[in-house]
Amino acid sequence: MKTKFLILLLVSLCQFVEAKGEAEIYKKFMGCSVGIFKKFTNGEYVNVVKNIDCFDVNEELIIKLSELEYLEHLILRNIKSSNLSILDFSKLESLTIVNSHFNMAQLNEYPQLKYLNIINSSVTNSELIGSYTTIEALSLSQSKFESYDFLLQLKSLKELSLNASGLKEIPNISQLKKLEYLDLRNNDISENILIDVPQVIWN
């Protein structure tokens, strides 16, 4: 049974005092909610950060985040830095960007990425979303794009949310043979259109 334990955050995110137990805990650091886990490595348990949810992402915070080699789930809200290219996480599985204006060219390739969420944000070089061919779930809710052609490259996609995206017609999803779930709520699209997707959510 998992037991709770207490960890003191010191100078940086990577410096923690030793603690007993195997449970996940959450701490606050620089406006972030930090999920800390136990990891067995080199014959001992060490504390590592796997989950982090950050508000008002500035240059200083980006530098701190870049030190987290085990990060798997990252939420960035209100990005105020253009230095996203230093965030190179080989284990990242989930990336969520909220309330931000950013350039997709600033993001690195994340080979393990399965979940990408771009919420209420504006994006330049949005065609580069198509380069993340490993993603299985994509949410573009409350974000508008001039073109959705990048969707055709996402052959592994199983879930797609276009909720409140200002759509008047459904983007071309004909190549998404694995798509199982499509969210089209809060758009100006006729519900009489036939879509070859098992589960479609309308208004």
VOPAGU-2260 file (C-alpha; in pm, 1 decimal, decimal comma):
REM VOPAGU-2260
SITE   aa  ch    i         X         Y         Z
SITE  MET   A    0       0,0       0,0       0,0
SITE  LYS   A    1     132,6     340,1     -91,8
SITE  THR   A    2     233,4     563,7     198,8
SITE  LYS   A    3     266,9     938,1     200,4
SITE  PHE   A    4     601,2    1100,2     262,5
SITE  LEU   A    5     730,8    1451,4     296,2
SITE  ILE   A    6    1001,3    1603,9      79,7
SITE  LEU   A    7    1162,1    1940,7     122,2
SITE  LEU   A    8    1233,7    2131,0    -199,0
SITE  LEU   A    9    1577,8    2289,1    -177,2
SITE  VAL   A   10    1770,4    2513,9    -413,9
SITE  SER   A   11    1654,2    2357,0    -739,8
SITE  LEU   A   12    1393,4    2107,0    -854,8
SITE  CYS   A   13    1654,8    1831,6    -864,4
SITE  GLN   A   14    1776,6    1868,0    -506,8
SITE  PHE   A   15    1555,3    1689,4    -255,7
SITE  VAL   A   16    1618,2    1548,1      93,0
SITE  GLU   A   17    1597,5    1171,0     129,8
SITE  ALA   A   18    1251,2    1041,2     220,0
SITE  LYS   A   19    1091,4     706,0     290,9
SITE  GLY   A   20     794,3     551,7     110,1
SITE  GLU   A   21     690,7     488,7    -248,0
SITE  ALA   A   22     401,2     729,5    -299,7
SITE  GLU   A   23     363,8    1025,5    -529,5
SITE  ILE   A   24     344,7    1365,1    -360,2
SITE  TYR   A   25     284,5    1714,7    -492,0
SITE  LYS   A   26     473,5    2029,0    -398,2
SITE  LYS   A   27     469,5    2389,0    -511,5
SITE  PHE   A   28     778,3    2543,8    -670,2
SITE  MET   A   29     804,0    2866,8    -869,8
SITE  GLY   A   30     429,1    2866,3    -935,3
SITE  CYS   A   31     428,1    2500,6   -1040,4
SITE  SER   A   32     253,6    2195,5    -903,0
SITE  VAL   A   33     527,6    1931,3    -894,8
SITE  GLY   A   34     467,5    1556,2    -884,8
SITE  ILE   A   35     757,4    1372,8    -719,0
SITE  PHE   A   36     806,1     995,4    -740,8
SITE  LYS   A   37    1047,3     737,9    -605,3
SITE  LYS   A   38    1279,4     579,4    -860,7
SITE  PHE   A   39    1514,0     288,4    -792,3
SITE  THR   A   40    1846,6     354,1    -957,7
SITE  ASN   A   41    2207,3     255,4    -886,4
SITE  GLY   A   42    2097,9      43,9    -592,2
SITE  GLU   A   43    1896,1     311,3    -408,7
SITE  TYR   A   44    1572,7     508,8    -424,8
SITE  VAL   A   45    1597,8     864,5    -549,1
SITE  ASN   A   46    1327,5    1127,7    -585,0
SITE  VAL   A   47    1246,9    1234,6    -940,2
SITE  VAL   A   48    1000,2    1477,8   -1095,8
SITE  LYS   A   49     769,8    1318,4   -1354,8
SITE  ASN   A   50     469,6    1553,7   -1357,0
SITE  ILE   A   51     468,8    1932,2   -1350,3
SITE  ASP   A   52     199,3    2195,2   -1410,6
SITE  CYS   A   53     336,9    2549,1   -1451,0
SITE  PHE   A   54     176,7    2893,4   -1463,2
SITE  ASP   A   55     336,4    3206,3   -1613,1
SITE  VAL   A   56     624,9    3024,8   -1778,7
SITE  ASN   A   57     917,7    3268,1   -1788,1
SITE  GLU   A   58    1284,2    3233,8   -1885,8
SITE  GLU   A   59    1401,7    3140,6   -1536,1
SITE  LEU   A   60    1143,7    2864,4   -1505,0
SITE  ILE   A   61    1227,5    2722,7   -1847,9
SITE  ILE   A   62    1590,4    2685,9   -1740,8
SITE  LYS   A   63    1485,9    2498,7   -1426,9
SITE  LEU   A   64    1252,4    2272,9   -1624,0
SITE  SER   A   65    1530,8    2178,4   -1863,4
SITE  GLU   A   66    1706,3    1995,1   -1576,1
SITE  LEU   A   67    1425,9    1739,3   -1534,8
SITE  GLU   A   68    1546,1    1438,6   -1731,6
SITE  TYR   A   69    1266,7    1204,7   -1612,8
SITE  LEU   A   70     975,6    1434,5   -1695,4
SITE  GLU   A   71     680,2    1251,5   -1852,3
SITE  HIS   A   72     386,0    1493,4   -1820,4
SITE  LEU   A   73     420,4    1869,1   -1868,8
SITE  ILE   A   74     161,5    2148,6   -1859,7
SITE  LEU   A   75     270,0    2500,0   -1959,0
SITE  ARG   A   76      28,5    2788,6   -1901,2
SITE  ASN   A   77      77,7    3150,2   -2010,6
SITE  ILE   A   78     413,0    3103,0   -2180,0
SITE  LYS   A   79     624,7    3418,8   -2161,3
SITE  SER   A   80     950,1    3272,9   -2291,9
SITE  SER   A   81    1069,3    3198,5   -2644,1
SITE  ASN   A   82    1340,5    2964,4   -2517,7
SITE  LEU   A   83    1132,9    2647,1   -2536,4
SITE  SER   A   84    1397,0    2473,1   -2748,4
SITE  ILE   A   85    1602,8    2388,6   -2438,8
SITE  LEU   A   86    1320,4    2163,9   -2314,0
SITE  ASP   A   87    1450,3    1836,6   -2451,5
SITE  PHE   A   88    1270,7    1553,6   -2271,8
SITE  SER   A   89    1331,6    1206,9   -2415,0
SITE  LYS   A   90    1069,2    1050,2   -2185,7
SITE  LEU   A   91     790,5    1307,2   -2231,9
SITE  GLU   A   92     454,8    1139,8   -2301,1
SITE  SER   A   93     210,2    1425,4   -2249,8
SITE  LEU   A   94     243,9    1795,6   -2335,5
SITE  THR   A   95     -27,8    2053,5   -2270,6
SITE  ILE   A   96       1,3    2422,4   -2364,3
SITE  VAL   A   97    -268,2    2661,7   -2240,9
SITE  ASN   A   98    -340,2    3032,6   -2294,6
SITE  SER   A   99     -23,0    3096,5   -2492,3
SITE  HIS   A  100     111,1    3229,6   -2819,6
SITE  PHE   A  101     405,6    3021,3   -2933,8
SITE  ASN   A  102     595,6    2892,0   -3233,9
SITE  MET   A  103     587,8    2515,5   -3296,4
SITE  ALA   A  104     940,3    2547,0   -3437,2
SITE  GLN   A  105    1057,7    2621,5   -3081,1
SITE  LEU   A  106     956,9    2276,7   -2960,5
SITE  ASN   A  107    1187,9    1977,7   -2974,8
SITE  GLU   A  108    1106,3    1635,3   -3106,9
SITE  TYR   A  109     966,0    1422,6   -2828,2
SITE  PRO   A  110     995,8    1058,4   -2942,6
SITE  GLN   A  111     766,0     920,1   -2669,6
SITE  LEU   A  112     491,5    1184,0   -2702,2
SITE  LYS   A  113     142,1    1032,1   -2705,3
SITE  TYR   A  114     -80,3    1318,5   -2587,6
SITE  LEU   A  115     -64,9    1674,8   -2719,3
SITE  ASN   A  116    -307,5    1943,0   -2602,9
SITE  ILE   A  117    -303,7    2300,4   -2734,5
SITE  ILE   A  118    -581,1    2482,7   -2550,5
SITE  ASN   A  119    -698,0    2839,7   -2610,2
SITE  SER   A  120    -369,5    2925,0   -2779,4
SITE  SER   A  121    -241,1    3072,1   -3104,8
SITE  VAL   A  122      30,6    2886,3   -3290,0
SITE  THR   A  123     270,1    2980,5   -3567,6
SITE  ASN   A  124     423,2    2711,5   -3790,2
SITE  SER   A  125     128,7    2492,6   -3692,2
SITE  GLU   A  126     205,5    2255,0   -3979,7
SITE  LEU   A  127     483,9    2115,9   -3757,2
SITE  ILE   A  128     220,5    1951,8   -3539,3
SITE  GLY   A  129     216,0    1688,4   -3812,4
SITE  SER   A  130     573,3    1589,8   -3727,8
SITE  TYR   A  131     461,0    1438,5   -3395,5
SITE  THR   A  132     353,5    1114,6   -3558,7
SITE  THR   A  133     357,1     916,6   -3232,7
SITE  ILE   A  134      65,2    1103,2   -3073,8
SITE  GLU   A  135    -254,1     907,8   -3009,0
SITE  ALA   A  136    -464,6    1189,0   -2862,3
SITE  LEU   A  137    -473,9    1550,6   -2979,5
SITE  SER   A  138    -680,1    1836,0   -2838,7
SITE  LEU   A  139    -695,2    2170,4   -3019,5
SITE  SER   A  140    -988,3    2303,6   -2819,3
SITE  GLN   A  141   -1052,2    2677,8   -2835,1
SITE  SER   A  142    -758,4    2718,2   -3074,2
SITE  LYS   A  143    -800,8    2818,6   -3437,5
SITE  PHE   A  144    -582,6    2723,9   -3734,0
SITE  GLU   A  145    -583,0    2842,9   -4094,8
SITE  SER   A  146    -518,2    2487,5   -4210,4
SITE  TYR   A  147    -563,8    2146,7   -4054,5
SITE  ASP   A  148    -366,9    1960,1   -4321,6
SITE  PHE   A  149    -119,3    1848,3   -4055,1
SITE  LEU   A  150    -385,8    1606,3   -3927,2
SITE  LEU   A  151    -330,6    1381,9   -4229,1
SITE  GLN   A  152      19,2    1296,5   -4102,4
SITE  LEU   A  153     -99,3    1177,1   -3762,0
SITE  LYS   A  154    -170,5     816,1   -3858,8
SITE  SER   A  155    -158,2     691,3   -3496,7
SITE  LEU   A  156    -429,3     932,1   -3378,3
SITE  LYS   A  157    -713,8     768,8   -3183,5
SITE  GLU   A  158    -874,7    1072,6   -3020,4
SITE  LEU   A  159    -920,0    1423,1   -3161,3
SITE  SER   A  160   -1086,1    1719,6   -2992,2
SITE  LEU   A  161   -1175,3    2028,6   -3195,7
SITE  ASN   A  162   -1414,4    2169,3   -2938,3
SITE  ALA   A  163   -1491,2    2541,8   -2985,4
SITE  SER   A  164   -1243,8    2581,7   -3270,1
SITE  GLY   A  165   -1460,7    2806,4   -3487,4
SITE  LEU   A  166   -1509,8    2538,2   -3751,9
SITE  LYS   A  167   -1772,1    2557,9   -4025,3
SITE  GLU   A  168   -1672,7    2226,1   -4180,7
SITE  ILE   A  169   -1491,1    1915,4   -4069,4
SITE  PRO   A  170   -1119,4    1904,8   -4154,8
SITE  ASN   A  171    -996,8    1623,0   -4378,0
SITE  ILE   A  172    -952,7    1322,8   -4149,5
SITE  SER   A  173    -983,1    1058,8   -4420,7
SITE  GLN   A  174    -634,8     918,7   -4351,9
SITE  LEU   A  175    -690,8     874,8   -3979,3
SITE  LYS   A  176    -788,2     506,5   -3990,3
SITE  LYS   A  177    -729,9     455,4   -3616,6
SITE  LEU   A  178    -949,4     747,2   -3506,8
SITE  GLU   A  179   -1206,7     630,6   -3251,1
SITE  TYR   A  180   -1323,9     955,7   -3090,5
SITE  LEU   A  181   -1396,0    1297,2   -3243,9
SITE  ASP   A  182   -1516,2    1598,1   -3041,3
SITE  LEU   A  183   -1684,1    1864,6   -3256,2
SITE  ARG   A  184   -1879,8    2046,8   -2985,6
SITE  ASN   A  185   -1938,9    2421,9   -3003,5
SITE  ASN   A  186   -1870,0    2459,7   -3374,9
SITE  ASP   A  187   -2095,8    2570,1   -3661,2
SITE  ILE   A  188   -2106,3    2229,0   -3830,0
SITE  SER   A  189   -2416,4    2042,6   -3946,2
SITE  GLU   A  190   -2484,2    1723,7   -3752,9
SITE  ASN   A  191   -2624,8    1559,3   -4067,1
SITE  ILE   A  192   -2277,5    1489,2   -4202,8
SITE  LEU   A  193   -2177,1    1121,8   -4201,7
SITE  ILE   A  194   -1839,7    1061,4   -4040,4
SITE  ASP   A  195   -1665,3     724,0   -4034,2
SITE  VAL   A  196   -1560,2     750,2   -3669,8
SITE  PRO   A  197   -1707,5     522,9   -3396,8
SITE  GLN   A  198   -1779,2     802,8   -3151,7
SITE  VAL   A  199   -1854,1    1160,7   -3259,3
SITE  ILE   A  200   -1955,2    1426,3   -3005,8
SITE  TRP   A  201   -2165,1    1707,5   -3153,2
SITE  ASN   A  202   -2307,9    2019,1   -2986,1
